[in-house]
Amino acid sequence: MNMKTERHTLGGLTLLFCSIAMVLPAKAQEEAPAGPVLFTDVNVFDGVNEALIENANVVVTGNLITAVSTEPLAVAGGRVIDGGGRTLIPGLIDVHWHTYLSNISVGQLLQNSDMSDVAIAGLLGAEQTLMRGFTTVRDIGGNPFAVKKVIDAGKFPGPRMLVSGPPLGQTGGHFDLTPYSDVPRNPGAPLSYWERNGLFAIGDGVPEVTKKAREILRMGATQIKIAGGGGVTSTYDPLDVTQYSYEEMKAIVDVAKNWNTYVAAHIFTDEAIQIAIKAGVKSIEHGLLIRDPKTLQMMKDNDVWLSAQPILNEEDALKFDNPTSTQKFIEATDGTDRTYRMAKAMGVKIAFGPDLLFDPASAARQGKMVAKLQRWFTPYEALKMVTSTNAELLTMSGPRHPYQDGPLGVVKEGAYADLILVDGNPLEDLDLVADAAKNFVVIMKDGKIYKNTLR
C-alpha cells in the first residue's frame, strides 16, 4: 500500500467530509443539553437482565449515565423527559456492518463510482444508521476512518464506529475485485483503484500479509478482517473454497496480537473455520455452512465468536444481477437455520450483525433483521444479543477500542449514555425495533439527543 497516496486520500476525504458537514443540514436534530437529563417513569431493560426495572428514573450527566433508581430523583439546572411508562433500552449494536458497502450497489462499485461517491453515500448512510437506533457499529470492512472522525468530532450524526479498515484477502479470493484480464499481475504495476483507496487489500504469502496487516493497523483499525473462504458477492471463488493457509492466517493473527487486538474472518465452511481457529482467529463472520458439531465445539473451547446473520431466502433476500451470486446466496442461506440452532444448543457465543450489502433499501431493514432473530431466540435473548452481548465482543479490541470511558450496551451507572426510549415493550414485542421511525421516540447517543418526539 502506498502510504503517501493513502495519507493524501484520507486527508482529502477528511476535508471533503468537513465541508459536507458544514453545508449539509442533517435530518437528526442533535441537542446537547446544557445540564443533566432526567428520564422519569421509565421501565428499564438494562441490557443484561430479563426483568425490567419498573417505574425507574435515570439520570444522564454529560455523556454518561450517573444514576438508575426506583426512588424519586431530581436534577438541578437540567431537563426532564417524562417517559410515560415507556421502555428505556440501551442503544443497539451491530457488529457486522459496512458503512460504505451497505449504501452503494455492486454496479456502482465496479463501474461508475469513485471514492468520493462511496464516501459521501457512507456518510449520509451513517446518519440513517443512528436514526434506526444503532448507536454503535463494528465496521467490518472498508475505509470509513474519515467518517468516524467527523462523527466522533460531533460534526455529523452517526454511530460510534470500531473500524476494521480494508478487509484483507488473497488473490482470487473474496475481496479480489480486479478485472478478469488483470492476471498475471505485474509485480511492478500500481495497486488497483480500490486497493489504493483502502476499500480492500490483497496479499499473498506470509511476508506480504504480515506487511498488509501492519499497514491496516497503522491506518487506525481496531481489529483486522480477513477472508478465509469463498463469498456470495465475489466473482472468482465458490463458497467451498478455503482461502489463506494456516501459516498466512497465523501471521496475520500474530500481527494483531502484537497490537493487542484480534482477527475476524469471513468464512462459511467447517474446514476453513477449523483452520482459522487453529491459527487464532477469534470471530467467525457468517459460518452458515457449518455442519460438523466438532467445529462448534472448537469454537466454544477456544472462546471464538460466531457473528452470524439472520438471512434467509425469503421476501427480504438480497438481490443480485449476477446469477452465480444468486445461486451462492441460496446455498449459503439454506444453512442459516441449521447453524443458529446448532450453535445455540452448543453454547457458542453468538453475536448479531446482518451484513446488509449493496442496497440502501436493504440497509434500511437493519432493525427488521433484529426482529428476524425471533425464529431462534426469545425477544429477551435477541435484545440482549444486540446490546450487552455485542458490546462484549467489541471488548476484544482491548486498548484499540476507541470508547473507554464506560461500558456500552447496558443501562447502569457509569455506562455511556446511549439510550432509546421505545413506545412499547420490546421484550414482549420485538417487532417494535423493526420500525424505529414509529416506535423509537427518543434516541440518545453519548448524552446528546438526536430524536425526541415527546416535545
C-alpha positions as CSV (number, residue, x, y, z in Angstrom):
1,M,0.0,0.0,0.0
2,N,1.4,3.4,-1.0
3,M,1.5,5.3,2.3
4,K,2.0,8.7,0.6
5,T,-1.1,8.1,-1.5
6,E,-3.0,6.8,1.5
7,R,-2.2,9.9,3.5
8,H,-3.3,12.2,0.7
9,T,-6.5,10.2,0.1
10,L,-7.5,10.2,3.8
11,G,-6.6,13.8,4.2
12,G,-8.7,14.8,1.2
13,L,-11.7,12.7,2.4
14,T,-11.5,14.3,5.8
15,L,-11.6,17.8,4.2
16,L,-14.5,16.7,2.0
17,F,-16.5,15.4,4.9
18,C,-15.8,18.5,7.0
19,S,-17.1,20.6,4.1
20,I,-20.2,18.5,3.7
21,A,-20.9,18.6,7.5
22,M,-20.8,22.5,7.4
23,V,-23.1,22.9,4.4
24,L,-25.5,19.9,4.5
25,P,-28.4,20.1,7.0
26,A,-28.7,16.8,8.9
27,K,-32.1,15.2,9.4
28,A,-31.2,14.3,13.0
29,Q,-32.0,17.1,15.4
30,E,-28.9,17.0,17.6
31,E,-29.4,18.5,21.0
32,A,-26.6,18.7,23.6
33,P,-28.4,19.5,26.9
34,A,-26.7,22.2,29.0
35,G,-27.2,20.3,32.2
36,P,-28.2,16.8,33.3
37,V,-31.1,14.9,31.7
38,L,-33.6,13.0,33.9
39,F,-35.7,10.3,32.4
40,T,-38.7,9.7,34.7
41,D,-41.3,7.0,34.8
42,V,-39.5,4.5,32.5
43,N,-39.3,0.7,32.6
44,V,-35.6,-0.1,32.1
45,F,-34.2,-3.0,30.2
46,D,-30.6,-2.9,31.4
47,G,-29.2,-4.9,28.6
48,V,-28.4,-7.9,30.8
49,N,-31.4,-9.0,32.9
50,E,-34.8,-10.1,31.6
51,A,-36.7,-8.4,34.4
52,L,-37.4,-4.8,33.8
53,I,-36.5,-2.2,36.4
54,E,-40.0,-0.8,36.7
55,N,-41.1,2.8,37.4
56,A,-37.4,3.9,37.3
57,N,-35.7,7.2,36.9
58,V,-32.4,7.5,35.0
59,V,-30.0,10.5,35.1
60,V,-27.6,11.4,32.4
61,T,-24.8,13.8,33.1
62,G,-22.5,14.7,30.2
63,N,-22.1,11.5,28.2
64,L,-22.5,9.0,31.0
65,I,-25.4,7.5,33.0
66,T,-25.0,8.7,36.5
67,A,-28.0,7.2,38.3
68,V,-30.6,4.5,37.8
69,S,-33.1,4.3,40.6
70,T,-36.6,3.4,41.5
71,E,-36.6,6.2,44.0
72,P,-37.6,9.8,43.1
73,L,-34.7,11.8,41.6
74,A,-34.2,15.4,40.8
75,V,-31.6,17.3,38.8
76,A,-30.6,20.9,39.3
77,G,-30.4,23.0,36.2
78,G,-31.2,20.1,34.0
79,R,-34.2,18.9,31.9
80,V,-36.8,16.2,32.5
81,I,-38.1,13.7,29.9
82,D,-41.3,12.0,31.1
83,G,-41.2,8.5,29.8
84,G,-44.8,7.9,30.5
85,G,-44.3,4.3,31.3
86,R,-42.4,3.5,28.1
87,T,-39.4,1.2,27.9
88,L,-35.8,2.6,28.1
89,I,-33.2,0.3,26.5
90,P,-29.5,0.6,25.6
91,G,-28.6,1.8,22.1
92,L,-28.4,-1.1,19.7
93,I,-25.1,-2.5,18.5
94,D,-24.4,-4.1,15.1
95,V,-21.1,-6.0,14.8
96,H,-21.2,-6.8,11.1
97,W,-21.9,-3.5,9.4
98,H,-20.3,-1.9,6.3
99,T,-20.6,1.9,6.4
100,Y,-19.7,2.2,2.7
101,L,-20.8,-1.1,1.1
102,S,-24.3,-1.1,2.6
103,N,-25.1,2.2,0.8
104,I,-23.9,1.5,-2.7
105,S,-24.7,-1.1,-5.4
106,V,-22.3,-3.6,-6.9
107,G,-22.7,-1.8,-10.2
108,Q,-21.6,1.5,-8.6
109,L,-18.6,-0.2,-7.0
110,L,-17.4,-1.9,-10.3
111,Q,-18.4,0.6,-12.9
112,N,-19.3,4.2,-12.3
113,S,-18.2,5.4,-8.8
114,D,-15.1,6.8,-7.3
115,M,-14.0,7.0,-3.7
116,S,-15.8,10.3,-3.2
117,D,-19.2,8.8,-4.3
118,V,-18.7,5.9,-2.0
119,A,-17.6,8.1,1.0
120,I,-20.5,10.5,0.6
121,A,-23.0,7.7,0.4
122,G,-21.4,6.2,3.6
123,L,-21.5,9.4,5.5
124,L,-25.2,10.0,4.7
125,G,-26.0,6.4,5.5
126,A,-24.3,6.7,8.9
127,E,-26.9,9.2,10.0
128,Q,-29.7,6.8,9.0
129,T,-28.0,4.0,10.9
130,L,-28.1,6.1,14.1
131,M,-31.7,7.1,13.4
132,R,-32.6,3.4,13.3
133,G,-31.3,3.2,16.9
134,F,-27.9,1.7,16.2
135,T,-25.6,3.8,18.3
136,T,-22.5,1.6,17.8
137,V,-21.3,-0.5,14.9
138,R,-18.3,-2.6,14.1
139,D,-17.5,-1.7,10.6
140,I,-16.1,-5.0,9.4
141,G,-14.5,-3.9,6.1
142,G,-13.9,-0.7,4.3
143,N,-12.2,2.6,4.8
144,P,-14.6,4.9,6.7
145,F,-11.9,6.3,9.0
146,A,-12.8,9.9,7.9
147,V,-16.5,9.2,8.5
148,K,-15.6,8.1,12.0
149,K,-13.5,11.2,12.7
150,V,-16.3,13.5,11.6
151,I,-18.9,11.7,13.7
152,D,-16.6,11.5,16.8
153,A,-15.9,15.2,16.5
154,G,-19.6,15.9,16.6
155,K,-19.7,17.4,13.1
156,F,-22.2,15.0,11.7
157,P,-24.6,12.5,13.3
158,G,-23.8,8.8,13.2
159,P,-23.0,5.8,15.4
160,R,-19.8,5.0,17.3
161,M,-17.6,3.0,14.9
162,L,-15.0,0.3,15.5
163,V,-13.4,0.2,12.1
164,S,-11.6,-2.8,10.7
165,G,-10.1,-0.9,7.8
166,P,-9.7,-2.6,4.4
167,P,-10.5,-6.3,4.6
168,L,-7.6,-8.5,3.7
169,G,-7.9,-11.3,1.2
170,Q,-5.9,-13.4,-1.2
171,T,-5.6,-13.2,-5.0
172,G,-8.7,-14.8,-6.4
173,G,-10.4,-14.6,-3.1
174,H,-13.5,-12.9,-1.7
175,F,-12.0,-9.3,-1.8
176,D,-10.3,-9.6,-5.2
177,L,-12.2,-7.1,-7.4
178,T,-9.5,-6.8,-10.1
179,P,-10.7,-7.3,-13.7
180,Y,-10.6,-10.8,-15.1
181,S,-7.9,-9.8,-17.6
182,D,-5.5,-8.5,-14.9
183,V,-3.9,-11.9,-14.4
184,P,-1.0,-12.4,-14.2
185,R,-0.4,-9.3,-12.1
186,N,2.8,-7.4,-12.9
187,P,4.7,-7.0,-9.6
188,G,5.7,-3.6,-10.7
189,A,2.2,-2.4,-11.6
190,P,0.3,0.0,-9.3
191,L,-2.4,-1.3,-7.0
192,S,-5.9,-1.3,-8.2
193,Y,-8.0,1.8,-7.6
194,W,-10.0,0.4,-4.7
195,E,-6.8,-1.0,-3.1
196,R,-5.1,2.4,-3.4
197,N,-8.1,3.9,-1.6
198,G,-8.2,1.3,1.2
199,L,-11.6,-0.2,0.4
200,F,-10.0,-3.6,0.1
201,A,-6.5,-5.1,0.5
202,I,-4.9,-8.1,-1.3
203,G,-1.9,-10.0,0.0
204,D,-0.4,-13.4,-0.6
205,G,2.3,-15.3,1.4
206,V,3.5,-14.7,4.9
207,P,5.7,-11.7,4.3
208,E,3.1,-9.8,2.3
209,V,0.1,-10.5,4.6
210,T,2.3,-9.5,7.6
211,K,3.1,-6.2,6.0
212,K,-0.5,-5.6,4.9
213,A,-1.8,-6.3,8.4
214,R,0.6,-3.8,9.8
215,E,-0.5,-1.2,7.3
216,I,-4.1,-1.7,8.2
217,L,-3.4,-1.3,11.9
218,R,-1.3,1.7,11.1
219,M,-4.4,3.3,9.4
220,G,-6.2,3.0,12.8
221,A,-8.1,-0.3,12.6
222,T,-9.4,-1.6,15.9
223,Q,-9.3,-5.2,14.6
224,I,-8.4,-6.9,11.4
225,K,-10.9,-8.5,9.0
226,I,-9.8,-11.3,6.5
227,A,-11.4,-13.6,4.1
228,G,-10.8,-17.2,4.9
229,G,-13.2,-18.7,2.4
230,G,-15.4,-18.1,-0.6
231,G,-18.1,-15.5,-0.7
232,V,-21.6,-14.8,-2.2
233,T,-20.9,-11.5,-3.9
234,S,-17.4,-12.2,-5.1
235,T,-16.5,-13.1,-8.6
236,Y,-13.9,-15.8,-8.7
237,D,-14.4,-18.0,-5.7
238,P,-17.0,-20.7,-5.0
239,L,-18.3,-20.9,-1.4
240,D,-16.5,-24.2,-0.6
241,V,-13.0,-22.7,-1.3
242,T,-10.7,-22.4,1.7
243,Q,-8.7,-19.1,1.5
244,Y,-5.3,-18.4,3.2
245,S,-3.1,-21.2,4.5
246,Y,-2.7,-21.8,8.2
247,E,0.7,-20.1,8.0
248,E,-0.8,-17.0,6.4
249,M,-3.7,-16.7,8.9
250,K,-1.3,-17.2,11.8
251,A,1.0,-14.5,10.5
252,I,-2.0,-12.0,10.4
253,V,-3.2,-13.2,13.9
254,D,0.4,-12.6,15.3
255,V,0.4,-9.1,14.0
256,A,-3.0,-8.4,15.6
257,K,-1.8,-9.9,18.9
258,N,1.2,-7.6,18.9
259,W,-1.2,-4.7,18.7
260,N,-3.3,-6.3,21.5
261,T,-6.3,-6.9,19.3
262,Y,-7.8,-9.7,17.2
263,V,-8.8,-11.1,13.8
264,A,-12.3,-11.6,12.4
265,A,-12.7,-13.9,9.4
266,H,-15.3,-14.1,6.7
267,I,-15.8,-17.9,6.4
268,F,-18.7,-20.3,5.7
269,T,-17.4,-23.9,5.8
270,D,-16.2,-26.3,8.5
271,E,-12.8,-26.9,7.1
272,A,-11.9,-23.3,6.7
273,I,-13.3,-22.4,10.1
274,Q,-11.2,-25.1,11.8
275,I,-8.0,-23.8,10.2
276,A,-8.9,-20.3,11.3
277,I,-9.5,-21.4,14.9
278,K,-6.1,-23.2,15.0
279,A,-4.5,-20.0,13.6
280,G,-6.0,-18.0,16.4
281,V,-8.9,-16.2,14.7
282,K,-11.5,-15.0,17.3
283,S,-14.6,-14.0,15.4
284,I,-16.1,-16.1,12.6
285,E,-18.2,-14.0,10.3
286,H,-21.1,-16.0,8.8
287,G,-20.4,-19.7,9.4
288,L,-23.7,-20.5,7.7
289,L,-22.4,-23.8,6.1
290,I,-21.3,-25.4,9.4
291,R,-22.4,-29.0,9.5
292,D,-19.9,-30.6,11.8
293,P,-20.5,-30.3,15.6
294,K,-16.7,-30.5,16.0
295,T,-16.4,-27.1,14.5
296,L,-18.7,-25.5,17.0
297,Q,-17.1,-27.4,19.9
298,M,-13.7,-26.0,18.8
299,M,-15.3,-22.5,18.7
300,K,-16.6,-22.9,22.2
301,D,-13.4,-24.4,23.6
302,N,-11.3,-21.6,22.1
303,D,-13.7,-18.7,23.1
304,V,-14.4,-17.9,19.4
305,W,-17.4,-15.9,18.5
306,L,-20.0,-16.7,15.8
307,S,-21.1,-13.5,14.2
308,A,-24.0,-14.9,12.2
309,Q,-26.7,-13.2,10.0
310,P,-30.4,-14.0,10.2
311,I,-30.7,-14.1,6.4
312,L,-32.9,-16.4,4.6
313,N,-34.1,-16.9,1.0
314,E,-37.4,-15.1,1.6
315,E,-39.1,-11.8,1.0
316,D,-36.1,-9.7,2.2
317,A,-33.5,-11.8,0.4
318,L,-30.6,-9.8,-1.2
319,K,-31.0,-9.4,-4.9
320,F,-28.1,-9.9,-7.4
321,D,-27.6,-9.1,-11.0
322,N,-25.2,-12.0,-11.2
323,P,-26.9,-15.4,-11.4
324,T,-23.9,-17.0,-9.8
325,S,-24.2,-14.8,-6.7
326,T,-27.9,-15.6,-6.6
327,Q,-27.2,-19.3,-6.5
328,K,-24.4,-18.9,-3.9
329,F,-26.8,-16.9,-1.8
330,I,-29.4,-19.7,-1.9
331,E,-26.7,-22.2,-1.0
332,A,-25.5,-20.1,2.0
333,T,-28.9,-19.3,3.4
334,D,-30.0,-22.9,3.2
335,G,-27.7,-23.4,6.2
336,T,-28.8,-20.4,8.3
337,D,-31.4,-22.2,10.3
338,R,-29.1,-25.2,11.0
339,T,-26.2,-23.0,12.1
340,Y,-28.2,-20.9,14.5
341,R,-29.9,-24.0,16.1
342,M,-26.6,-26.0,16.4
343,A,-24.6,-23.0,17.8
344,K,-27.3,-22.1,20.4
345,A,-27.6,-25.7,21.5
346,M,-23.8,-26.0,21.8
347,G,-23.5,-22.8,23.9
348,V,-21.3,-20.9,21.4
349,K,-21.1,-17.2,21.8
350,I,-23.4,-15.7,19.1
351,A,-23.4,-12.1,18.0
352,F,-25.7,-10.1,15.8
353,G,-24.6,-8.3,12.5
354,P,-26.8,-8.5,9.5
355,D,-24.2,-7.8,6.8
356,L,-26.6,-5.8,4.6
357,L,-24.8,-5.1,1.4
358,F,-25.0,-3.1,-1.9
359,D,-28.5,-1.8,-1.5
360,P,-29.6,1.2,0.6
361,A,-33.2,-0.2,0.7
362,S,-31.8,-3.4,2.3
363,A,-29.7,-1.3,4.8
364,A,-33.0,0.3,5.9
365,R,-34.1,-3.2,7.2
366,Q,-31.3,-3.2,9.8
367,G,-33.9,-3.1,12.7
368,K,-36.1,-5.6,10.9
369,M,-33.2,-8.1,10.9
370,V,-33.2,-7.9,14.7
371,A,-36.8,-8.9,14.7
372,K,-36.0,-11.9,12.5
373,L,-33.9,-13.3,15.4
374,Q,-37.2,-14.5,16.9
375,R,-37.1,-17.6,14.7
376,W,-34.3,-18.9,17.0
377,F,-34.4,-16.6,20.1
378,T,-36.8,-15.2,22.6
379,P,-37.2,-11.4,22.5
380,Y,-35.1,-11.1,25.6
381,E,-32.3,-13.3,24.1
382,A,-32.3,-11.3,20.9
383,L,-32.4,-7.9,22.6
384,K,-29.6,-8.9,25.0
385,M,-27.6,-10.1,21.9
386,V,-27.8,-6.7,20.2
387,T,-26.9,-4.8,23.3
388,S,-24.6,-6.2,26.1
389,T,-23.6,-9.4,24.2
390,N,-22.4,-7.5,21.1
391,A,-20.7,-5.0,23.4
392,E,-18.8,-7.9,25.0
393,L,-17.5,-8.9,21.6
394,L,-16.2,-5.4,21.0
395,T,-14.1,-5.5,24.1
396,M,-11.8,-8.0,22.3
397,S,-10.2,-4.9,20.7
398,G,-8.6,-4.2,24.1
399,P,-6.7,-0.9,24.1
400,R,-7.5,-0.4,20.4
401,H,-11.2,0.0,21.5
402,P,-11.8,3.8,20.9
403,Y,-14.5,4.2,23.6
404,Q,-13.1,3.6,27.0
405,D,-14.9,6.0,29.3
406,G,-17.6,3.4,30.2
407,P,-19.3,0.2,29.1
408,L,-21.5,0.0,26.0
409,G,-24.7,-1.9,25.6
410,V,-26.0,-1.5,29.2
411,V,-28.1,0.9,31.3
412,K,-26.3,1.3,34.5
413,E,-24.4,3.9,36.5
414,G,-21.1,4.7,34.7
415,A,-22.1,3.4,31.3
416,Y,-22.2,5.5,28.2
417,A,-25.5,7.4,27.7
418,D,-26.5,5.6,24.6
419,L,-30.3,5.2,25.1
420,I,-33.5,4.5,23.3
421,L,-37.0,5.2,24.6
422,V,-39.4,2.7,23.0
423,D,-43.1,3.3,22.7
424,G,-44.0,-0.2,24.0
425,N,-42.1,-3.1,25.4
426,P,-39.7,-4.9,23.0
427,L,-39.3,-7.7,25.5
428,E,-42.9,-8.6,24.7
429,D,-43.0,-7.4,21.1
430,L,-39.6,-7.5,19.4
431,D,-41.2,-6.3,16.2
432,L,-41.1,-2.8,17.7
433,V,-37.4,-2.5,16.8
434,A,-38.2,-3.1,13.1
435,D,-39.8,0.4,12.8
436,A,-37.6,2.9,14.6
437,A,-39.3,5.8,12.9
438,K,-42.6,5.0,14.6
439,N,-41.6,3.3,17.8
440,F,-38.3,4.9,19.0
441,V,-39.5,8.2,20.5
442,V,-36.1,9.2,21.9
443,I,-32.7,8.4,20.6
444,M,-29.7,9.5,22.6
445,K,-26.0,8.8,21.9
446,D,-23.2,10.0,24.1
447,G,-25.6,12.1,26.1
448,K,-26.8,14.0,23.0
449,I,-30.4,13.8,21.9
450,Y,-30.8,13.1,18.2
451,K,-34.5,12.4,18.3
452,N,-37.3,13.4,20.6
453,T,-40.9,13.2,19.6
454,L,-42.2,13.7,23.1
455,R,-41.8,17.5,22.9
